[in-house]
Structure formats: structure tokens, C-alpha cells
């Protein structure tokens, strides 16, 4: 049996990979962004204190945290417990993740000299702990493992702003007034994303997601000129090096950018809760593989409210096999794990073939 035949056999027997390829599924697959940690008491019991980057550097701990939601919820995919700033941190840029705040850099990226702090990322030597975690999970998981990385714009905005920002004014100023430097930053971060995701796929991950959480703050023209070429680079490089690995492209508040995000080369488009699945397929194509898109707020209450919202998402999908059920953003810390478990059970039961 050659590699293509093995891949086809895997797809035929795995709900997540089948849906990711738009083929018939035995039930609609489910996973949740930020399912590893945050709301789980078992996560809080083993996580420890300090930066998430310290926890990521402990492969057994990171693997156990990745496994927890699979064991509790019965989701159809695991997502690596990691963070989008890991490559920039590992090459010595000087960025950390402050508990309760997010990514922070004491010395933000502001000039060409700062490129020296953002050298090429070499996963085997820079983040061997991540690859050890992935290899552990590849042998222990019974569901596909998702690799991930931050998209160049979103990671770049943290490096330029030096902290989370709602308006990204400094970032946009660099885009407009020093486009050459911006392009250098974006290309370097695109190369980081390719190297990071590619190494995770080589170590045993089966698919990947590129998070562009803050791209929704851009206009269509800004995205087309200053972001699209670099996100396209990521997807094109990975399609060439890992043709069987399906890629998800997700951004928050990106309804106005969906066509461009699809143009970047993703095989799966992740939707937040603001865009209906049916409308997205009218715009992007009837066979487009969609991930999403239950409003995360609906899982903060009781099971009945969450299930009612889940049924609306399933009705919106109208039985299309090219659907991966997810929230329209990440699991919030206050989410009751029992509600998420009920959603997984309900989706599996409702969509069983």
C-alpha cells in the first residue's frame, strides 16, 4: 500500500479527516479552539504557575494537557498545547506571555535593527520540546493532532505593539509608512510559520490551523496589499511540502475578508459566529469545507441553550459533509466543561450516518 492509499484509508475511517477533505463522514466531527486548558479543572490541577511558555517547554506536561479535552469530551481532533509566539520567543526576540494579559515584549519591533532579534526559526534546535510533545501525542492519540501557528499579521502585531491592542495603530502606521520594513517582518514571520507547522506535521500532526486572530481589524485593501501575500506564502509552501495535510484559516471578525482568506490557499475556512455557514458557501463555493461556528457565549449558560444554538449551526450547514463543528472563537475560561461534553455527544448523535 503506497502513501496515497494509506492516506485514503485513513480519511475513510476518520471523521475529522473525512470532513476536512469534503468526503462522507460517519458523523460531523467536533473540536474546540482553546479546548486544551482554560476551563478544565484537571488543567488547573497540573498547569502550575507562570508563563504558558514555561509549561510548553515540558513535553510530558504539554502532552497531558493536549490529551485532557480528548479524554473528557470525546472530541474528534486534538490541538497541540502551545502558543502562537513560541517561534519568536524561541529565537530570542524577547517576547513572553504574561498571565492575564497575553503576549508582551519589553522592546517592540520598531526598526530594521530589530530584525536581528528575529532570526530564522530552526525547530529541531530552537523548540525540540515542541517536537517531542508532538511525537508523544502521535503515538498516544486515537484522533488526529492539529498543528498550528500564528499568521504573520497577528504575530507581527504583537511584536510591533509590544502588547495586545484593540486598534493596532502602531502596526498600521508601519504598514503604511515603512512598507519595506513591514514586508521584511511579514516574510520572516511567514517563514517562521512554515517551519513551525511543517516540523509539527513531520513529527506526526495530521492537519493544521493558521490563526489570524486580529486580521478582522484591517480593511479589504489593507489585507490584500499588506497581509495576503504572506499568508499565501505559508499555505503555498505547506501545500508543496505536505500535500496531504489540510489547512484551516481562521480569523476573528473577518466576514469582509473571507474571499481573500480563501484565496490565500486554505482548504478549510474557519468562521466566527457572525457569518452564517450558508452565506459563506454562497460566496466561497457550495463545496467549501467550513469550520464553525457556535457563538462561544452560548456555552456559558445551561445545556439547553447550548444545544439549541448547536442545532441552529447544524441546520445552517444543511447536512453538508464538508463541515467541522467548532465554536466561533476559543473556549472561554468560565465555560462549564459539562456543556461542551453535551455538545460533542449531541452533534455526534444528531449527525450519525
C-alpha positions as CSV (number, residue, x, y, z in Angstrom):
1,X,0.0,0.0,0.0
2,X,1.5,3.3,-1.1
3,X,1.3,6.6,0.8
4,X,-1.7,7.9,-1.1
5,X,-3.6,4.6,-0.5
6,X,-2.8,4.8,3.3
7,X,-4.0,8.4,3.3
8,X,-7.2,7.5,1.6
9,X,-7.9,4.6,4.1
10,X,-7.3,7.0,7.0
11,X,-9.6,9.6,5.6
12,X,-12.3,7.0,5.0
13,X,-12.2,5.9,8.7
14,X,-11.6,9.2,10.5
15,X,-14.5,11.7,10.8
16,X,-12.2,14.8,11.1
17,X,-10.0,13.9,8.1
18,X,-13.0,12.9,6.1
19,X,-14.8,16.2,6.7
20,X,-11.5,18.1,6.1
21,X,-11.4,16.5,2.6
22,X,-15.1,17.1,2.0
23,X,-16.0,13.4,1.8
24,X,-18.7,11.4,3.5
25,X,-18.5,11.2,7.3
26,X,-20.0,8.8,9.8
27,X,-20.7,11.9,12.0
28,X,-19.9,15.6,11.9
29,X,-16.5,15.9,13.7
30,X,-16.1,18.3,16.6
31,X,-13.2,20.1,18.3
32,X,-13.0,23.4,20.1
33,X,-10.4,26.1,19.8
34,X,-8.7,26.5,23.2
35,X,-10.1,23.2,24.3
36,X,-6.7,22.4,25.9
37,X,-6.9,24.1,29.3
38,X,-8.6,27.3,30.4
39,X,-12.0,25.9,31.6
40,X,-10.8,22.4,32.7
41,X,-10.3,21.8,36.4
42,X,-7.8,19.0,35.6
43,X,-5.8,21.5,33.6
44,X,-5.7,23.9,36.5
45,X,-4.6,21.0,38.7
46,X,-1.4,20.3,36.7
47,X,-0.7,23.5,34.9
48,X,1.4,25.2,37.6
49,X,2.1,29.0,37.7
50,X,4.0,31.3,35.4
51,X,4.0,31.8,31.7
52,X,2.4,29.3,29.4
53,X,5.8,29.3,27.6
54,X,7.3,27.5,30.6
55,X,4.6,24.8,30.5
56,X,5.1,24.3,26.8
57,X,8.8,23.5,27.4
58,X,7.8,20.4,29.5
59,X,6.8,17.8,26.9
60,X,5.0,15.4,29.2
61,X,3.0,18.2,30.8
62,X,2.2,19.7,27.4
63,X,1.1,16.3,26.0
64,X,-1.1,15.6,29.0
65,X,-2.8,19.0,28.7
66,X,-3.4,18.3,25.0
67,X,-4.9,14.9,25.9
68,X,-7.3,16.2,28.6
69,X,-10.1,17.5,26.4
70,X,-10.0,14.4,24.2
71,X,-10.4,12.2,27.2
72,X,-13.1,14.4,28.8
73,X,-15.2,15.4,25.7
74,X,-14.6,12.8,23.1
75,X,-13.7,15.4,20.5
76,X,-12.6,14.2,17.1
77,X,-9.3,16.1,17.0
78,X,-6.7,17.3,19.4
79,X,-4.9,20.6,19.1
80,X,-1.4,21.0,20.3
81,X,-1.0,22.8,23.6
82,X,1.2,25.7,22.5
83,X,1.2,29.4,21.7
84,X,1.5,31.5,18.6
85,X,4.5,33.4,19.9
86,X,6.6,30.3,20.6
87,X,8.9,30.7,17.5
88,X,9.5,34.4,18.1
89,X,10.3,33.6,21.8
90,X,12.5,30.7,20.9
91,X,14.7,32.7,18.5
92,X,15.3,35.3,21.2
93,X,13.2,38.2,20.1
94,X,12.2,38.9,23.7
95,X,8.5,38.2,24.0
96,X,6.7,36.4,26.7
97,X,3.0,35.6,27.6
98,X,2.0,37.4,30.7
99,X,-0.7,35.6,32.7
100,X,-4.0,37.6,32.4
101,X,-2.5,39.9,29.7
102,X,-1.2,38.0,26.8
103,X,1.9,38.4,24.6
104,X,4.2,41.2,25.8
105,X,7.6,42.5,24.5
106,X,9.6,44.9,26.6
107,X,11.4,46.1,23.4
108,X,8.9,46.0,20.5
109,X,9.8,45.7,16.8
110,X,10.2,49.2,15.5
111,X,13.2,49.4,13.2
112,X,15.3,47.4,10.8
113,X,17.8,46.6,13.5
114,X,15.1,44.6,15.3
115,X,15.2,42.0,12.5
116,X,18.4,40.8,14.2
117,X,16.3,39.6,17.1
118,X,14.1,37.7,14.7
119,X,16.5,35.3,13.0
120,X,15.4,32.2,11.1
121,X,13.5,29.7,13.1
122,X,15.0,26.2,13.3
123,X,12.5,23.9,15.1
124,X,14.8,21.0,15.8
125,X,17.3,23.1,17.7
126,X,15.0,26.0,18.8
127,X,12.0,24.1,20.0
128,X,12.9,20.4,20.4
129,X,10.5,20.3,23.3
130,X,7.5,21.0,21.0
131,X,8.6,18.2,18.6
132,X,9.0,15.8,21.5
133,X,5.4,16.7,22.6
134,X,4.1,16.1,19.1
135,X,5.9,12.7,18.8
136,X,4.4,11.6,22.2
137,X,0.9,12.6,21.1
138,X,1.3,10.9,17.7
139,X,1.7,7.6,19.5
140,X,-0.9,8.2,22.3
141,X,-3.8,9.8,20.5
142,X,-6.6,7.9,18.7
143,X,-7.7,11.1,16.9
144,X,-5.8,13.5,14.6
145,X,-3.5,16.1,16.1
146,X,-3.7,19.6,14.8
147,X,-0.6,21.6,14.4
148,X,-0.9,25.4,14.5
149,X,0.9,28.7,14.1
150,X,0.0,32.4,14.3
151,X,-0.4,34.1,10.9
152,X,2.2,36.7,10.1
153,X,-0.1,39.7,10.7
154,X,-1.3,38.6,14.1
155,X,2.1,37.6,15.4
156,X,3.6,40.7,13.9
157,X,1.0,42.9,15.6
158,X,2.1,41.6,19.0
159,X,5.8,42.2,18.2
160,X,5.2,45.7,16.9
161,X,2.7,46.9,19.5
162,X,4.6,45.1,22.3
163,X,1.3,44.0,23.9
164,X,-2.3,43.1,22.9
165,X,-4.0,46.0,21.2
166,X,-7.6,46.7,20.1
167,X,-6.7,49.3,17.4
168,X,-3.2,48.3,16.2
169,X,-2.4,51.9,15.4
170,X,1.4,51.4,15.6
171,X,1.2,48.3,13.4
172,X,-0.9,50.1,10.8
173,X,1.4,53.1,10.8
174,X,4.3,50.8,10.0
175,X,2.4,49.1,7.2
176,X,1.6,52.5,5.6
177,X,4.8,54.5,6.2
178,X,7.6,51.9,6.2
179,X,6.2,49.2,3.9
180,X,9.6,47.8,3.1
181,X,10.3,47.1,6.8
182,X,6.8,45.7,7.2
183,X,7.3,43.4,4.3
184,X,10.6,42.1,5.8
185,X,8.9,41.5,9.1
186,X,6.0,39.7,7.4
187,X,8.2,37.5,5.3
188,X,10.3,36.5,8.3
189,X,7.2,35.6,10.3
190,X,5.7,33.7,7.3
191,X,8.9,31.6,7.2
192,X,8.6,31.0,10.9
193,X,5.0,29.7,10.5
194,X,6.0,27.4,7.6
195,X,8.9,26.0,9.6
196,X,6.9,25.6,12.8
197,X,3.8,23.9,11.2
198,X,6.0,21.8,8.9
199,X,8.0,20.5,11.8
200,X,4.9,19.6,13.7
201,X,3.5,17.8,10.6
202,X,6.8,15.9,10.2
203,X,6.6,14.9,13.9
204,X,3.1,13.4,13.5
205,X,0.4,16.1,13.3
206,X,-2.2,15.4,10.6
207,X,-3.6,18.8,9.8
208,X,-3.0,22.4,10.8
209,X,-4.7,25.8,11.6
210,X,-3.3,29.2,10.9
211,X,-4.7,31.7,13.4
212,X,-5.1,35.3,12.1
213,X,-7.0,36.4,15.2
214,X,-6.6,40.2,14.5
215,X,-6.9,40.4,10.7
216,X,-10.5,41.5,11.1
217,X,-9.3,44.9,12.1
218,X,-8.0,45.5,8.6
219,X,-9.8,46.9,5.6
220,X,-10.1,44.7,2.4
221,X,-7.4,46.9,0.7
222,X,-5.1,46.7,3.7
223,X,-5.4,43.0,3.9
224,X,-4.9,42.5,0.2
225,X,-1.8,44.6,0.0
226,X,-0.1,44.0,3.3
227,X,-1.2,40.6,4.5
228,X,-2.4,38.4,1.7
229,X,0.9,37.8,0.0
230,X,2.5,36.5,3.3
231,X,-0.4,34.2,4.3
232,X,-0.4,32.9,0.8
233,X,3.3,32.1,1.1
234,X,2.5,30.0,4.2
235,X,-0.2,27.9,2.6
236,X,1.6,27.5,-0.7
237,X,4.8,26.3,1.0
238,X,3.0,23.8,3.2
239,X,0.9,22.6,0.2
240,X,4.1,21.9,-1.6
241,X,5.9,20.2,1.3
242,X,2.9,18.4,2.9
243,X,0.3,18.0,0.2
244,X,-1.9,15.6,2.3
245,X,-2.2,18.0,5.3
246,X,-5.3,20.1,5.2
247,X,-5.0,23.7,6.4
248,X,-7.6,25.7,8.3
249,X,-7.6,29.5,8.0
250,X,-9.3,31.3,10.9
251,X,-9.7,34.9,11.8
252,X,-12.0,36.8,14.1
253,X,-14.4,39.4,12.6
254,X,-13.2,38.5,9.1
255,X,-16.5,38.3,7.2
256,X,-15.4,41.0,4.8
257,X,-12.1,39.1,4.2
258,X,-13.4,35.6,3.6
259,X,-12.8,35.6,-0.2
260,X,-9.2,36.8,0.3
261,X,-8.6,34.3,3.1
262,X,-9.8,31.6,0.8
263,X,-7.6,33.0,-2.0
264,X,-4.6,32.6,0.3
265,X,-4.9,28.9,-0.2
266,X,-6.6,27.3,2.8
267,X,-8.6,24.2,2.1
268,X,-10.8,24.9,5.2
269,X,-12.3,28.2,6.2
270,X,-13.0,28.8,9.9
271,X,-15.9,31.1,10.6
272,X,-16.6,33.1,13.7
273,X,-20.3,33.3,14.9
274,X,-21.0,36.4,12.9
275,X,-21.1,34.7,9.4
276,X,-23.6,32.0,8.6
277,X,-22.3,28.8,7.0
278,X,-24.9,29.0,4.3
279,X,-23.9,32.6,3.3
280,X,-20.2,31.6,3.4
281,X,-20.8,28.8,1.0
282,X,-22.8,31.0,-1.4
283,X,-19.8,33.3,-1.5
284,X,-17.0,30.8,-1.5
285,X,-18.5,27.8,-3.2
286,X,-21.0,25.1,-2.3
287,X,-18.3,22.5,-1.6
288,X,-16.2,24.7,0.6
289,X,-15.1,23.0,3.8
290,X,-16.3,25.1,6.7
291,X,-15.3,25.0,10.3
292,X,-17.5,26.6,13.0
293,X,-19.3,28.4,14.3
294,X,-21.3,28.3,17.5
295,X,-21.3,31.6,19.5
296,X,-18.9,31.0,22.4
297,X,-21.3,32.9,24.7
298,X,-24.0,30.3,24.2
299,X,-21.9,27.7,26.1
300,X,-21.6,29.9,29.2
301,X,-25.1,29.1,30.3
302,X,-27.1,25.9,30.6
303,X,-27.0,22.8,28.3
304,X,-30.4,23.5,26.7
305,X,-29.2,26.9,25.5
306,X,-26.0,25.5,24.1
307,X,-27.8,22.6,22.4
308,X,-30.4,25.0,20.8
309,X,-27.5,27.0,19.4
310,X,-25.8,23.8,18.2
311,X,-28.9,22.7,16.3
312,X,-29.1,26.1,14.5
313,X,-25.5,25.6,13.4
314,X,-26.2,22.1,12.1
315,X,-29.4,23.3,10.3
316,X,-27.3,26.1,8.7
317,X,-24.9,23.5,7.4
318,X,-27.8,21.5,6.0
319,X,-26.2,18.1,6.1
320,X,-23.1,19.1,4.0
321,X,-20.3,16.6,4.8
322,X,-17.7,19.3,4.5
323,X,-18.3,20.7,8.0
324,X,-16.2,20.6,11.1
325,X,-18.2,21.7,14.2
326,X,-16.4,24.2,16.4
327,X,-17.1,27.4,18.3
328,X,-16.8,30.7,16.5
329,X,-13.8,31.5,18.7
330,X,-12.0,29.9,21.6
331,X,-13.4,28.3,24.8
332,X,-13.7,31.0,27.5
333,X,-12.4,30.2,31.0
334,X,-15.8,30.4,32.6
335,X,-17.2,27.7,30.3
336,X,-18.7,24.7,32.0
337,X,-17.0,21.5,30.7
338,X,-20.2,19.6,31.0
339,X,-21.8,21.8,28.5
340,X,-19.0,21.2,26.0
341,X,-19.3,17.4,26.6
342,X,-23.0,17.6,25.9
343,X,-22.4,19.4,22.6
344,X,-20.0,16.8,21.4
345,X,-22.4,14.0,22.3
346,X,-25.3,15.8,20.6
347,X,-23.5,16.6,17.4
348,X,-22.3,13.0,17.1
349,X,-25.8,11.6,17.8
350,X,-27.7,14.1,15.5
351,X,-25.4,13.7,12.6
352,X,-24.7,9.9,12.8
353,X,-24.9,8.2,9.4
